[in-house]
């Protein structure tokens, strides 16, 4: 354990966040996402933890990309779902406390294709469907 690092951030997750470079993407996957079907560099399991809890823990540490229009990508629900997933409001609230960003919404199969190129997948126990979220890492600028 470390001072100032939420214990939700496992050593493996902390190492992965540090290894990622500018433009690298990480997927926080809900419990229904087929994480182990993807041939990505890393799959980190955070069983028993939901995505808002993980976001609260990592957002103080993780800069989002300011060189792209939308550094956060959500999976657009099918039309018959009929609403925005409730968990999205939680995501937007958590992220807005650290950085103002735009969001990109991708159709489900386009989202699956995008996930093939992420640096890592964090497999959570999030129960809400369409709760997957991709974050694109930004740059930490030197203090002036």
N, C-alpha and C positions, 0 to 999 in steps of 0.2 A: 504494500500500500504506500501511497505517496500523499504528502500534504497537498491540498488544493486540487487533487484529481479524484473525481467521484469514483467510488469503488465499482460502479457499473462498467467503467472503462477498464476492461481486462488488460493484462499485460500484452496479449496478442493484438487487441484492438488498438492500444496506444502505439505499439510498434508499427502497425499498419498505417495509422494516421500519419506517423512521422515519415515513413518510407514514401508515401504518396508525394508526387510532385505537382507543380502547377498544371492544371488541366486534367489531372487524374480524377476518375469518378469512383464513388463508392455507393453501393446499393444497400439500403436497409430494407430487408424483405420481410413481408408479413408471414405468418405461420403457414399459409397455403401456397406460397411461392415455391416453385421447384428448384430451390437453390443448388442442390447437388447435381442437377442436370446440366449445369453450366461449367465449362472448362475454363475457369478464371484462375488468376494467380493464387487467390486466397478465399477460403470460406471460413468465416468465424461464426461459431454458434453462441448465441446469447439466450439460451433456453430460459423460459420463465420471465422474460423481460419484454415489455412492449416498446414500440418505437418512440413514443413521446418521452419515455424515461431515458432512452439512449440519446435522443436529440438534446435533452436538457443537459446531459453529462458532457457531450462532445462539443456543443456549439461555443462554449467559452474558449475552446482549444483550436477550432477548425475554421480557417478563413474560407469564405466562399469566393469563387472567381468573379472579379469585377470587370474582366475583359470580354465577357460574353453577356448576351442579353438576358439569359435565364440560366443561372447556375443550379437551379433546383428543378427536377423533373418528376412529375407525378403521372400515374397511370390513369388515363381517362376511363371512367366506367362505361360499360355498354349502355346504349340508349334505354334499354328496358329497366336498368337499375333506378333511373328516375331522379337521382339526387347526387349532390356532392357528398362523399364520405364524411361523416362527422369528425373523424380524426384529422382531416385536413385543417380544420380551424385550429386545432391544437398545434399542429406543425407550424402554421403561419404565425401563431402567437409566439411560440418558442423562438423561431428563427428571427422574427422582427425585433426581438429584444437584443439581438447581436448584430444584425445587418439588415439593411433594406434591400430586397431582391425581387426580381420578377420570377414567375413560375412558368414552366413549359408543361403542357399536357399532351401526352402521346396516347394514341389508340393502343389498345392492349397488345396486338401483335407487333406493332412498331416498337413498343416498350420492351417486349421480350427480345427483339433484335438488338436494341440499344444495350441491354444488359449483358450481351455476349462480350462486350468490350470494356466492362468495368474492371477496375483494378482489384476490387474485393467485393464480396457479398457478406453482409452481416445478417445471418438468419436469426430472426427473433421469434417470439411467441405471440406477436400481435395478432389479435383475433379479427379485427375489422377487415373486410375485403376491400380491395383497391387501395390498400394502405402502403404500398411500396413507395419508396422515395429514393431518388438518386441525388447525391450532392457532388458538385464539381469543385475540387479544391482550388483555392486561389493562392495569392502571394501574401507573404508577410513583409511589409515594407520596413526599411530601417527607420529608426526614430531620427527626426531632424531637429 
